[in-house]
Amino acid sequence: MTDKNSYLITQHRQLIVNSNLSIKAIIQDIHECSGPLEVLNELNNEGRAKFASLKKQVDEMEVLAQESTNDDRAEMLDEVKNHREQYTSTLAAFRKANVSCMLRIEKSNKEELFKATNEEGSVRQRQKKDKSGIVKMSSNVTEQLRSISRHLAETTQRSCNTLETLANSSSNVTAAQEELQSTGSVIQHSHKLLDKYGRREFSDKIILVFAFLFFLGCVGYIILKRTF
């Protein structure tokens, strides 16, 4: 093996190791990926590019092995065979990780869809309950308004009755006042008549006194005439 071939083989070995490490890292990312599907597609694109590069490096290493001397060729071809087997195993792991991730994403999507459906049902049920609550509240408000209206009507009726009572009372008071005024006039007239009768009685007493005195004078005059 020439120094150039040895250098190229060493370089390809390092590239193959790096590619394998990168692919394993991508497989691990796929295992940890929970979606969305776009992220998985990006990882797949990156993984396929790494696999293409790895295959190219293994193929080039096989060419270098064919160009090696007889002593190194068998060993190099065995190494290339191991890389190809590792390539196949890694590709299978890559595909398995993809299938697992896709199933996980599909399950997650179904759960989200089911959750969204349940939430939509809950929202509808909540809206229905809210609507029922609003209708009930509206009925309560309407009933309260009716009660207030009845109360106002009763209050108005009581006020009308009170006003009517006050009007009747006012009429009675007015009638009583007129009756009192009439009674007062009668009393005042009676008082005047009593005063008049009192004065007439006094006059009659004086007339009676004068008449009695006149009678006594007459009696005395008659007695005097008969005596003398």
Secondary structure, DSSP 8 states (H G I E B T S, - for coil): --HHHHHHHHHHHHHHHHHHHHHHHHHHHHHH----HHHHHHHHHHHHHHHHHHHHHHHHHHHHHHTS-HHHHHHHHHHHHHHHHHHHHHHHHHHHHHHHHHHHHHHHHHHHHHHHHHHHHHHHHHHHHHHHHHHHHHHHHHHHHHHHHHHHHHHHHHHHHHHHHHHHHHHHHHHHHHHHHHHHHHHHHHHHHHHHHHHHHHHHHHHHHHHHHHHHHHHHHHHHHHH-
